[in-house]
Amino acid sequence: MKLEAREAVWQERIGKWRSSALSGPKFCARHGLCLKSFYRWRKRLDVDRTGQVKDHDLVPVRLLAASGEVRIEVGGAAIVVTEQSSPVALRTALLAFGVSR
């Protein structure tokens, strides 16, 4: 299979994963995909041909007046971060959203 065809297949797979509520490992297990290949293609497709991160990785942020918390909303779910939030719990939540950076 030519590179363009493989890229199109993985573009579709990554798109389906992004619209699912599944983590990368769960999505791969459910669809019989190699997790290492999934991560490699996800990273490859997230960078455009100039080496810049594609816009879908960037989200607008609006800080509310001194609430003491940050709320991150993705697809109807939210992560609320406060001063007391555990970095480990935050990383786990972000991984569940498919954010690995």
C-alpha positions in Angstrom: 0.0 0.0 0.0 1.4 3.4 -0.9 2.2 6.0 1.7 -0.8 8.2 0.6 -3.2 5.3 1.0 -1.8 4.4 4.4 -2.0 8.0 5.5 -5.6 8.2 4.4 -6.5 5.0 6.3 -4.8 6.3 9.5 -6.4 9.8 9.1 -9.8 8.1 9.1 -8.9 5.9 12.1 -7.5 8.9 14.1 -10.6 10.9 13.2 -12.9 8.0 14.5 -10.8 7.9 17.7 -11.0 11.7 18.2 -14.8 11.5 18.0 -15.0 8.5 20.4 -14.9 8.8 24.1 -12.2 6.1 24.3 -8.6 6.3 25.3 -6.0 5.4 22.7 -5.3 1.9 24.2 -9.0 1.1 24.5 -9.7 2.3 20.9 -6.9 0.2 19.6 -8.0 -2.9 21.5 -11.6 -2.5 20.3 -10.5 -2.1 16.7 -7.6 -4.5 16.6 -4.9 -1.9 16.0 -1.3 -1.9 17.1 -1.0 0.7 19.8 2.6 1.7 18.8 1.4 2.3 15.2 -1.5 4.3 16.5 0.7 6.6 18.5 3.2 7.0 15.7 0.5 7.9 13.2 -1.3 10.2 15.6 1.9 12.1 16.1 2.7 12.1 12.4 -0.8 13.4 11.4 -0.8 16.1 14.2 2.1 17.9 12.5 1.7 19.5 9.1 4.2 19.4 6.3 6.0 22.6 7.7 6.5 21.0 11.1 3.9 23.1 12.8 1.3 21.6 15.2 -2.1 21.5 13.5 -4.8 23.9 14.9 -7.0 21.1 16.4 -4.3 20.7 19.1 -4.9 24.3 20.2 -8.0 25.4 22.0 -9.1 28.8 23.1 -8.9 29.4 26.8 -11.0 31.9 28.7 -10.1 32.7 32.3 -12.9 33.7 34.6 -12.4 36.4 37.3 -10.4 34.9 40.1 -12.4 31.8 40.5 -9.4 29.8 41.7 -10.0 27.1 39.2 -9.6 26.3 35.5 -12.2 24.3 33.7 -11.2 22.4 30.5 -14.2 21.2 28.4 -13.9 18.7 25.6 -16.9 17.1 23.9 -19.3 17.6 26.8 -16.9 16.4 29.5 -14.9 18.6 31.7 -11.7 18.6 33.8 -11.7 21.1 36.7 -8.2 22.1 38.0 -7.7 23.9 41.3 -4.6 24.6 43.4 -5.2 21.4 45.2 -5.4 19.3 42.1 -3.0 16.4 41.9 -0.6 16.6 38.9 -0.9 12.8 38.6 -4.7 13.0 38.5 -4.6 15.8 36.0 -2.2 13.8 33.7 -4.5 10.8 34.0 -7.5 12.9 33.0 -5.7 14.5 30.1 -4.6 11.1 28.8 -8.2 9.9 29.0 -9.1 12.9 26.7 -6.3 11.7 24.4 -3.9 14.5 25.2 -0.4 13.0 25.5 1.9 16.1 25.5 
